[in-house]
Amino acid sequence: MKGSCLAAAALAGALLASGIAQAQPTEVPLQLEAKISLGNVRGRIDHMAFDAKRQRLFVAELGNDSVAIVDLAAGKVVRRLEGLKEPQGTAYEPASDTLYVANARDGSVHLYHGSDYAPAGEIGLGDDADNIRVESGAKRVFVGYGTGGLAVIDPSTRRKVGDIALGAHPESFQLDSVTGNIFVNLPAKAAILIVDRSTQKQIANWPMGERKANFPMALDHAGRHVLSVFRTPATLGVFAMKDGAPVASVPSCGDSDDVFVDAGRQRAYVSCGDGFVDVFSMKDASYARLAHIPTAPGARTSLFVDEVDRLFLAVPARGGMAAAIWVYRPAS
């Protein structure tokens, strides 16, 4: 916690020094602190990742076929990786100091050295490479792709070492360090699939009934809950991790694409393309909506980073407004 507080203080100081910090009312659960320009970037923006050592944010600029590298201390884009093919997922693997970028158009995963972003290899998955997750303890990187697979990559050799069949394209998926299970959103099947990481086999399937388009997912490790957000109808669904039993179902903002758990404050943040971020209380497993915060149309991807205690929201260029990363500071 002490390290997180120091990092957050350093970020706040950098934003103030750069002159882009903005004062906001203190009663709002999320306060808009800064807007970092992405420059002349067109099209949809997808998922982000973070390098804690260098305090850098990686932004998948899908519609621009590029990844922006944002230096948070400087409050600006310091590099752009170009020539990609609809980058969707990004992840930074610290042990090997490698940036992973998953591309939708050709199913490739591009690797870059974290020190200078020189190419470090490429892994072909065939089709629609998407979300990426890093499991430090098991020394594995997982990539969702195609019509139903999770590729398993060894970061030390930078090679694919396994494949987990799912039966439909995976959207967000999360790794549980306690059980070793992987929870996977399958929107095409209106289901959540559970996979045993060690055997790489399916062990459970939770049908979602009338709820559809379950794209974002997060895990509440303390409460042992799975959070999945549906677009039809726009709902936050919460399920017991052990058996999928319903815990809560709460209306949410529309066109959701990311959800994150703020464990310290017992909150969840949902970012949506209809131009809102919703804040939910997880205290006493209530999952009551605390705030419905206006943002910008199309701003549906985000990243909550514990190390700096900030929520980063990707805002695409629309209606004369340039693309930017909006930085939110959670209020206590």
N, C-alpha and C positions, 0 to 999 in steps of 0.2 A: 504493500500500500504506500509506503514511504517513497519508493521509486516512482510509482505512478503519480503521486502528488508533485514530486519534483519535475517530472517530465511535463505534466500539465501546466505547471507554473512557468516553465521555460517556454512552452508553446504560446501561452497567453502573452508573455513578455515579448516574444518575437512578433506576434500579431500586432501588438500595440506599437512596437518600434517601427513596423512597416507602414503604419498609418491606416490599416484596413480593419481594425477592430471596431465594432459598433456596439454602443450601449443599448441594452434592452431591459424591459421591465423585469424586476426580480421575481415576480410571482409566476412567471411562465416556466413550466418544467424543463423546456429546452430554450436556450437563449441564443439567437443568431449573433455570433461573435465576429465572423469575417466572411468575405467572399473572395476567393482566389480565382483569378481569371485563367481559363484554359486557352485563351487566344482564339484564333480562327479555326474552330472545330465544328464540323457539321455532323448532323445525324444523332442517332441514339447512343447513349453512354451506358455501358453495362457495369460489371462488378469491379470492386477495388480490393487492394491488398496493402499491407504496411510493413516496412522495414524499420524495426524499432531502433537498431543500432545507428542508422543514418538519418532517422526521422524523415523518411520519405514515403510518400503515398503513390501507389501505382493505379492508374485509372484506365480501364479498358474502353477506348473510344471506338466502339463497334462500327458506327456509321462512317467513321473517318479512317478505318483500317490502321489504327495506331494505338499506342499506349503512352499516355503522358506520365512523366515522372515529376512529381511535385515535391520540392524541398519545403517542408513545413516551417523550418526556421527562417528561411528567406521569404516564404509566402508567395512562391512563384514556381512555374514550370521551368525546370532546368534541363530537361532532355525530352525528346519524343522518339519512341521506337516506331518506325514507319514500315510500310510494305507488308503489313500483316493482312489477314483475310477474315474480317469480321471477328475481332477478338472479343470473347465473352467473359472468360474467367481469368483471374490473375491470382497468383499466390507466391509468397516469398518463403523459401525453405532455408532457415538460418544455418543449420549444421553444414551444408554444402555451399552456403552463400549464393543461392541460385534463385532467379526469378523465373516463374513458369507462366506462360501465356497460352490459353486454349483458344483455338480459332474455329468458328462455326462453319465457314465456307468449305474448307477442305479437311476438317477434322484433325489438323495438326496441333501439336503442342510444342511451342518454341521455348527454348531455355536460354537464359542470359546470365553471365557472371555478374554477381552483385556489386563488385568493385568498380567496374567500368562499363557494364552492360554490353560487353562484347558477346556475340553468339556463342552458346555453349552446347549446342546440339538441337536436334529436332526429333520428335517421336510422332509417327503417323498413326492415327487411330481410325482413319477412314471417313468419318462423317460427324459433323455437329459436335465438336469438342466444346464443353461447357464449363460447369462449376468445378472448382479444384479445392481439395482439402489436404492439409498437411498434418500428419500424425507423427509428432516428434519422438514419442516413446518407442513406437514400433518401427521408426525410420522408414516410413512409407509416404508416398504422395498418391492420392486418389483423384481420378478425373472422370466425370460423367460424360458420356458421349453416345452418339448414334441412336439406334432404335431400342436401346436397352442394355447399356453396359457401364460398369465402373472399371476403368483401367487402373492397375496397381503398378506403381513405379518405384524403383529403388533409387533414392536420391544420391547414393554413393557412387553408383555405376551409371546413373541417368539412363536407365533402360526399363522397359516394361517387363515386369516379372509375373504378372497375373491378370486375370480378367474375371469379373463377376457378372453373370448374366442376370438381367432384371425383367425382361419382357416388355419394357416400354422405356421411352427416353426419360432419364432422371433429371429433375430440376434440383432444387436445393437438397443437399443431404448433409447429415451431421454425424460425427464420431463420438461415441460415449466411451470415455476412458475407464469407467468402472466396470462395465460388462463386456467391453470389446465389441459391442454391436454397432452397426451402421444403420441409421434411420434415413429412409429415402422417400422423397415426394415423387409420386408417379401421377402427374395430372391426367395423362391419357387414360389411365385406369381408375381415376378418382380414388386413389388408395395411397397408403403409406406402407412401404415394404421394410422389413427388418432383416438384416443380413448379419450372420456371425462372421466377424472379421478373420478369425483364425482359420475356419473351414471354407470361407468364401461362399457359403451356401445360405439360401433363404430359410429363415426360421419362423417367420410370421408375416401375415398380410392383413392390414386393417382397412376394410372398405369404408369409404367416407359417405356412402349413401347419396343424398341429393346435393351435397356440397361438392363443387367442382373447381378445377383450375387451382390446385394447391401448389403454388410456386415457392414462396418463402418458407423457411423452417429454421428454428433455433431450439436449443435444449436448455431447460432450467435444471441444471445439475443438482442444486440444493433441494429443490422440490421434487426432483425425479419426474419431470414433466416434459412432454414434447409439444412445442408450439408450432402449428402449421396455419398459414394464412391463406384463405380461399378468395378467389375473385368472384365466384358465383355460388351463392350470394357473398358479398364482401363481409367476411367474418374471420375473426381470430378463433381458431379451435385449439383447445388444450386437452391433452390426453396423458393418462398415466403411462410412464415409460415401461412398466413391467408387463402390461397386458392390453394397452390401448383403451382402457376404460375412459369415457368422457369425463372431463373435469370442469370445463367451462366452454361456453360459446358466446362470443361478444361481437356485435357489429364493429366493423373496421372501415377505414378509408378504402377507396376503390382502386383497382389496377395495382395491387401490391406486388413488390418484387424482392423486398428484403425485410427481415425481422431480426432484431438483436436483443439479447438479454443484458441488462445492466445489473449484475448480481449485487453489487454494493448497495444500490438504492432499491433493489427488488422491483425493478421496472422492466418493461419491454417497449422497444421502439419499432414501429412499422412505417416504412416509407412507401408512398403510393403515387402512381402516375396521374391520379386525378388532382394532384396539387396539394397534398396534405401529408403530414407526419402525425401518426397517432401515438400517444403515450399511455401505456397500461400499467396499473399497479398489480404486482404479483403477491402482495402481502396477504397472508391468510388464504392463498389460492383464490382470491377474488377476481383478479384480472379485469377489474373495473377500468373503464377508459377515463383517464385523468385529463387529457387534452387532445384537441383536434386542431393542429397547428397548420395554418396556410403556408404553402411553400411556392412551387411553380409547376405549371403543367408539364408532364413528362418526367418529372424528377422522382423516379421510382426506385433507383438504386442508391444504397447507402452503405456505410461501414462504421460500426462503433468500435473504437480502439481503447481498450482499458488502459494501456500504457500512458496515454496522454489525456484520458478521460474526455473524449470528444466524439461527437457523431458527425461524420462527413457525408454530405448529400451531393450527389452528382446532378447538376442542373444542365440540361441540353440547351442549345441555342434555339430560341423560338421567339417569334413576334418582335424582332429587333433586339432581343436580349441575348447577349453573348453567353457562350457556355462557361460554366464556372463550378467550382467546388464551394458549397456553402458549409461553413464550420459552425456547429452548434455546441454550446457548453451546457451540460446538464446542471440544473439548479438543485441544491441540496433539499 
